[in-house]
Amino acid sequence: MAFSNEQTTPLAPLEGREVIERALATLPFSPGVYRMLDAKGDALYVGKARSLKKRVYAYTQVHKLPDRLKRMVFETRHLEVITTASEAEALLLEANLIKRLRPRYNIVLRDDKSYPWLVITEDHPYPQITKHRGERRKGASYWGPFASAWAVNQTLTALQRVFLLRSCRDTVFDSRSRPCLLHQIRRCSAPCVERVSREEYGELVREAVQFLSGETPSIQKRLAKEMEEAAERLEFERAAAIRDRIRGLTHVQGRDRINMEDVGDADVVALHQAAGQACVQVFFFRGGRNNGNRPFFLSGIRADAEPAEVITAFLGQLYDDLPPPPLVLVSHDLPEAALVAEALALRADRKVEVHTPKRGDKRAAVEHAQTNAREALERKLAEGAAQGELLEGVAKVFDLSSTPERIEIYDNSHIQGTNAYGVMVVAGPAGFLKNAYRKYSIQGGGTRAAPRDGTAGAAKGRRGKADGTDRGPAPADAAGVEPLAQEDVRALAHDAAARVAPRGGGAGAPRGGDDFAMMREVFERRFGRALKEDPERESGTWPDLVLIDGGLGQLNAARDILTEMGIHDVPLVAVAKGPDRDAGREWFHRTGMEPIQLPPRDPVLYYLQRLRDEAHRFAITTHRAGRSKSLIKSELDDIPGVGTAIKRALLNHFGSARGVRNAALEDLRNGPGIGPAVAKRVYEHFHPGTTGPLEATKPRGRGKKAATPEAPVTVLAEPPEEGADQPEGALPPPLAADARGHEAEG
């Protein structure tokens, strides 16, 4: 249901209220969610209500609203509502919309990180234990969440030491012929080589599940009994191994500072507010064990916001993509605790309790979380003050008109043009804005060689006219067969080279690592999109300063690119390494100005080095990930309409992707399980523009015809060996001739 004001004349101060008043006439008294939108359709505020009509009516009493909400009503141009079956459902929907739309006047949890989980597979005779992020799949049990990768790694290591479960992939497990190193250091029972029976390994898995469920004491008693029995039977090696497992289990239990064994699964949520900012610290307890903690910093907080309001908004967004535990301990009393618990119960499909403890271990856990929240917020405020001073220093060094709120740093990474990626790193008053980082897979469409026909016939029309003269037909060989012209050979060679063009950040990445072409592509994509989506520069996504890793050449190229796009007011600075690439002796180039160096111990210099190094790190990490992916990628993956079964049949028959690429059309047709249509599709993929071998033209009869008719000479264009040093435009080596003077097939 939507209500809007379609007038295009400048709006008077009360017209925002008039939009709301007009909507009131048809609003229901049922629960639901309302959205206030601005003239562009962007969400200003999302709220939930037990009665939509009563709640929205409050916004028409402008004189009773605080200044912040008065501005919101003034900017409102549209109102949309969604009815729900209950207020609890409205609370869940509100949290989901806030997290997705990020309205300006709402309290927003800005957290784009996923949570790691422990996974025990259930679809294998010897289950694997590993860590996992992302979407869940069937055939596995998930334990968590964990607050960080460090926390899940600690637990994974402990489980390996105590329960000796395998962590290797199924493909590695199936191919092992002897135990791996993890077995040697007593962190795996080596089921891959049957050092443990299936029944014994299953018992280890059950014990691990009991441990993750919080049944640690029973496991310790059972292990102690097994150790004593092994010692009585004089099996001292087995007894020592069980003793080590008990020690590992005791070490895991004694590592946590907070004892929550009587709670089981619970989350501890504590809030601290200061200087108009808020930090919420969350501790995750599962099975009585501390799975780590994570601080969350909220935006859109009013200076006078009540703690209960902040925590209620936070809980809805936190559990929008996390399953809530049976118990949530909070640091402040919530007037709507029952409503929040009902909403979380709908989300978890079981009972959830929201409780504010007053004494005991639970209260100690909440106070500990509150201390962590206060310390985290104090660190953030101190870092923010230091960050502000550094940004003011940057503005002073580069003569900027104001302190930059958004700095973008660009870099690229590749190996001789392969797997080329450009990256953008963003920094501001809050530090590095990792959710604004971008990576660009270099396509290089504008740097590819011109398209070629790939057939001798197409090249024939160009023969002898490179210098504007007609040299006439070329002489025939001894058998009366006319040889291919140089242009024909070049066309065939180029066609062959195109088949083995380097793939990576893009199959058509600039050859030879053309940094200028890569930078042009990145700038065109980044600023072209900005011009299209935010030409008025109102969203805060335009940079106040752009840093480029390079020297004067890169600076001039970047300025030319932006000038071509009509962008003249974005400050550009190129950061060039000093003599011998020494850190601390960098030169900073600006358009129309002399390059400068900063004093070696200048804090602004260190800050600029951090920005550049972060761009380096992100570029290299992105390149390595792309290169690793391309190493396991086959040429056959790019053939449309060829699935796994056909690829396997081709590889089994021809031995390798190179063998498939070099196979003749007739050989492909004769392959097992390869029909004529598939063979033609595969052949045309590696030989674009052809449906079979390339044939030279028939003799033109300048001399006397041979007595015996000759079959057409087939010339196959062979690609150069991978890794061979082939200069651009070079001709392939001459083909060997057979006894009759014909050029041999490739």
JOTAHU-V904741 format. One record per residue. SS is DSSP state (@ for helix, = for strand, . for the rest). D_LAST is the distance of its C-alpha to the last C-alpha in Angstrom with 2 decimals. Layout:
BEGIN
{{SS,D_LAST} {SS,D_LAST}}
END
This chain:
BEGIN
{{.,70.23} {=,69.98} {=,72.56} {=,71.81} {.,73.36} {.,71.48} {.,73.56} {.,71.65} {.,74.69} {.,75.26} {.,76.58} {.,80.06} {.,80.56} {.,81.83} {@,79.11} {@,77.07} {@,80.13} {@,80.60} {@,77.15} {@,78.26} {@,81.67} {@,80.15} {@,77.95} {@,80.97} {.,82.40} {.,79.78} {.,78.79} {.,79.62} {.,81.66} {.,78.98} {.,76.80} {=,73.45} {=,71.33} {=,71.66} {=,69.27} {=,70.38} {=,67.77} {.,67.83} {.,67.15} {.,63.36} {.,63.49} {.,62.89} {=,65.01} {=,68.05} {=,69.65} {=,69.25} {=,72.33} {=,73.63} {=,77.05} {.,79.33} {.,80.63} {@,78.37} {@,81.27} {@,83.48} {@,80.78} {@,79.41} {@,83.00} {@,83.44} {@,81.01} {@,83.36} {.,86.04} {@,84.42} {@,87.49} {@,87.24} {.,83.60} {.,82.48} {@,80.91} {@,77.39} {@,77.77} {@,79.53} {@,76.42} {@,74.33} {@,76.62} {@,76.64} {@,72.82} {.,72.62} {.,71.57} {=,70.46} {=,71.58} {=,69.66} {=,71.05} {=,69.75} {=,72.35} {.,72.03} {.,73.99} {.,75.48} {@,75.84} {@,73.68} {@,70.77} {@,71.43} {@,71.21} {@,67.80} {@,66.52} {@,67.95} {@,66.15} {@,62.84} {@,63.21} {@,64.30} {@,61.31} {@,58.92} {@,60.60} {.,62.09} {.,65.17} {.,66.80} {.,70.29} {.,69.43} {.,69.21} {=,65.46} {=,63.77} {.,60.75} {.,58.66} {.,54.99} {.,54.22} {.,53.55} {.,55.42} {=,53.93} {=,54.94} {=,54.87} {=,53.16} {=,53.73} {=,51.34} {.,52.98} {.,50.11} {.,49.20} {.,51.25} {.,51.31} {.,51.71} {.,50.09} {=,52.00} {=,50.25} {=,50.85} {=,49.77} {.,49.87} {.,49.36} {.,49.79} {.,51.27} {.,49.71} {.,51.33} {.,51.58} {=,52.84} {=,56.15} {=,56.43} {=,58.95} {=,59.86} {=,59.47} {=,59.28} {.,60.10} {.,57.18} {@,54.14} {@,56.36} {@,58.89} {@,56.43} {@,54.76} {@,58.21} {@,59.04} {@,55.70} {@,56.23} {@,59.79} {@,58.76} {@,56.20} {@,58.88} {@,61.58} {@,59.79} {.,56.61} {.,54.32} {.,50.57} {.,48.66} {.,45.06} {.,42.70} {@,42.42} {@,38.82} {@,40.02} {@,43.09} {@,41.21} {@,38.91} {.,41.68} {.,42.62} {.,45.32} {.,47.57} {.,46.39} {@,48.25} {@,50.41} {@,51.99} {@,52.72} {.,54.62} {.,56.42} {.,54.93} {.,53.29} {.,54.51} {.,51.03} {@,50.95} {@,47.22} {@,48.20} {.,51.48} {.,53.80} {.,55.88} {.,56.57} {@,55.81} {@,59.56} {@,60.14} {@,57.26} {@,58.64} {@,61.98} {@,60.38} {@,58.87} {@,62.29} {@,63.92} {@,61.41} {@,62.17} {@,65.88} {@,65.45} {@,63.66} {.,66.47} {.,69.11} {.,70.45} {@,70.15} {@,73.65} {@,73.19} {@,69.91} {@,71.63} {@,74.50} {@,72.20} {@,70.13} {@,73.36} {@,74.62} {@,71.41} {@,71.60} {@,75.20} {@,74.48} {@,71.55} {@,73.84} {@,76.58} {.,74.15} {.,73.26} {.,69.66} {@,69.72} {@,65.97} {@,65.80} {@,68.93} {@,67.45} {@,64.29} {@,66.50} {@,68.61} {@,65.59} {@,64.77} {@,68.39} {@,68.23} {@,65.09} {@,66.79} {@,69.90} {@,67.88} {@,66.26} {@,69.69} {@,71.37} {.,68.79} {.,69.95} {.,72.82} {.,73.96} {.,75.13} {.,74.45} {.,74.41} {.,77.09} {.,75.07} {.,71.77} {.,69.37} {=,70.51} {=,69.46} {=,71.74} {=,71.67} {=,73.67} {=,74.08} {=,75.16} {=,75.82} {=,76.51} {.,76.26} {.,75.16} {=,72.17} {=,71.70} {=,69.80} {=,69.60} {=,68.82} {=,67.61} {=,67.76} {=,65.94} {=,67.75} {=,66.30} {.,68.08} {.,70.54} {=,67.83} {=,67.01} {=,63.39} {=,63.62} {=,64.78} {=,63.36} {=,65.11} {=,64.72} {=,65.75} {=,66.87} {=,66.86} {.,69.34} {.,72.32} {.,75.70} {.,78.03} {.,80.63} {.,78.34} {.,79.99} {@,78.24} {@,78.53} {@,76.75} {@,73.89} {@,73.45} {@,73.61} {@,70.88} {@,68.80} {@,69.09} {@,67.92} {@,64.73} {@,64.09} {.,64.18} {.,62.25} {.,59.07} {.,60.71} {.,62.75} {.,66.32} {.,68.06} {.,71.44} {=,73.31} {=,72.88} {=,75.27} {=,75.95} {.,77.92} {.,80.06} {.,82.01} {.,80.33} {.,82.67} {.,79.95} {@,79.02} {@,79.69} {@,77.51} {@,74.64} {@,74.99} {@,74.94} {@,71.79} {@,70.02} {@,71.20} {@,69.56} {@,66.34} {@,66.53} {.,68.06} {.,70.81} {.,73.80} {.,73.28} {=,76.14} {=,76.40} {=,79.02} {.,80.58} {.,81.92} {.,85.18} {.,85.47} {@,83.93} {@,80.38} {@,78.93} {@,80.82} {@,79.69} {@,76.07} {@,76.60} {@,78.33} {@,75.55} {@,73.01} {@,75.28} {@,75.40} {@,71.61} {@,71.52} {@,74.03} {@,72.20} {@,68.83} {@,70.39} {@,72.17} {@,68.93} {@,67.24} {@,70.15} {@,70.12} {@,66.39} {@,66.83} {@,69.54} {@,67.44} {@,64.45} {@,66.68} {@,67.75} {@,64.18} {@,63.22} {@,66.28} {@,65.13} {@,61.69} {@,63.44} {@,65.60} {@,62.81} {.,60.67} {.,63.66} {.,62.99} {.,65.67} {.,66.07} {.,64.98} {.,61.44} {.,61.31} {.,57.52} {=,55.10} {=,51.35} {=,48.95} {=,45.24} {=,42.39} {=,38.67} {=,36.43} {=,32.69} {=,30.25} {.,28.17} {.,28.37} {=,27.35} {=,29.96} {=,32.15} {=,35.68} {=,38.79} {=,42.21} {=,45.78} {=,48.73} {=,52.26} {=,55.59} {=,59.17} {.,62.78} {.,62.01} {=,59.18} {=,55.51} {.,55.03} {@,52.19} {@,52.35} {@,51.43} {.,48.31} {=,45.09} {=,41.40} {=,38.77} {=,35.13} {.,33.42} {.,31.40} {.,30.73} {@,30.49} {@,31.84} {@,29.44} {.,26.08} {.,24.07} {.,24.85} {.,23.20} {.,20.25} {.,19.60} {.,15.86} {.,15.63} {@,15.16} {@,18.63} {@,20.26} {@,18.95} {@,20.06} {.,23.69} {.,23.47} {.,22.16} {.,24.61} {.,27.11} {.,26.50} {.,29.70} {.,31.66} {.,31.27} {.,29.65} {.,27.77} {.,27.38} {.,24.44} {.,21.82} {.,22.09} {=,20.16} {.,18.50} {.,20.41} {.,19.57} {.,20.74} {.,17.49} {=,17.70} {.,14.84} {.,13.99} {.,16.62} {@,16.43} {@,17.61} {@,14.83} {@,12.19} {@,14.62} {@,15.10} {@,11.52} {@,11.49} {@,14.92} {@,14.10} {@,11.54} {@,14.24} {@,16.85} {@,15.55} {.,16.27} {.,19.36} {.,22.15} {.,24.57} {.,28.13} {.,31.34} {.,29.17} {.,25.53} {.,26.12} {.,28.25} {.,28.82} {.,26.10} {.,27.34} {.,30.49} {.,32.35} {@,35.82} {@,37.39} {@,35.05} {@,35.69} {@,39.41} {@,39.38} {@,37.84} {@,40.34} {@,43.29} {@,42.39} {@,42.16} {@,45.26} {@,47.56} {@,46.26} {@,47.35} {@,50.63} {@,51.37} {@,50.76} {@,52.69} {.,55.43} {.,55.94} {.,59.60} {.,58.75} {.,61.30} {.,59.38} {.,59.26} {.,55.46} {.,55.17} {.,54.96} {.,57.83} {=,55.58} {=,51.82} {=,50.53} {=,47.04} {=,45.45} {.,44.64} {.,46.27} {@,47.38} {@,43.91} {@,43.53} {@,47.12} {@,46.66} {@,43.47} {@,45.30} {@,48.30} {@,46.23} {@,44.65} {@,48.09} {@,49.58} {@,47.03} {.,48.07} {.,51.73} {.,52.61} {.,54.80} {.,57.17} {.,55.02} {.,55.59} {=,52.45} {=,52.39} {=,49.46} {=,49.86} {=,48.28} {.,48.34} {.,50.72} {@,50.20} {@,48.12} {@,47.52} {.,51.03} {.,52.47} {.,55.78} {.,54.88} {.,52.90} {=,53.17} {=,53.82} {=,52.71} {.,54.31} {.,53.92} {.,56.25} {.,57.81} {.,57.57} {.,55.71} {=,58.05} {.,58.24} {.,60.53} {.,62.83} {.,61.14} {.,63.45} {.,63.67} {@,63.39} {@,61.55} {@,58.88} {@,58.47} {@,58.25} {@,55.54} {@,53.62} {@,53.94} {@,52.54} {@,49.54} {@,48.95} {@,49.15} {@,46.44} {@,44.33} {@,44.96} {@,44.16} {@,40.93} {@,39.65} {@,40.73} {@,39.00} {@,35.74} {@,35.84} {@,36.53} {@,33.58} {@,31.27} {@,32.56} {@,31.97} {@,28.36} {@,27.70} {.,28.55} {.,26.79} {.,23.63} {@,21.02} {@,22.18} {@,25.66} {@,24.81} {.,23.85} {.,27.01} {.,28.65} {.,26.92} {.,29.63} {@,30.09} {@,30.03} {@,26.73} {@,25.10} {@,26.54} {@,25.28} {@,21.68} {@,21.87} {@,23.62} {@,21.10} {@,17.75} {.,19.37} {.,18.61} {@,17.99} {@,14.52} {@,13.85} {@,15.37} {@,13.39} {@,9.96} {.,11.71} {.,11.61} {@,14.98} {@,16.30} {@,15.74} {@,17.65} {@,20.34} {.,20.86} {.,21.42} {.,25.11} {.,27.18} {.,24.50} {.,25.71} {@,24.01} {@,25.36} {@,24.16} {@,20.65} {@,20.53} {@,22.02} {@,19.55} {@,16.51} {@,18.25} {@,19.10} {@,15.57} {.,14.54} {.,17.87} {.,19.05} {.,16.96} {.,17.89} {.,14.80} {.,11.41} {.,11.75} {=,13.05} {.,13.85} {.,17.60} {.,19.49} {.,20.96} {.,24.04} {.,26.05} {.,27.08} {.,27.36} {.,28.28} {.,26.16} {.,24.64} {.,26.92} {.,24.46} {.,22.77} {.,19.03} {.,17.01} {.,15.11} {.,11.69} {=,9.27} {.,6.86} {.,5.64} {.,6.73} {.,6.04} {.,9.56} {.,11.02} {.,12.66} {.,16.04} {.,18.81} {.,16.96} {.,19.21} {.,17.59} {.,20.37} {.,20.79} {.,19.52} {.,17.52} {.,14.62} {.,11.22} {.,11.03} {.,10.41} {.,7.46} {.,8.99} {=,10.89} {.,12.08} {.,15.82} {.,16.41} {.,14.97} {.,12.04} {=,8.86} {.,6.38} {.,3.80} {.,0.00}}
END
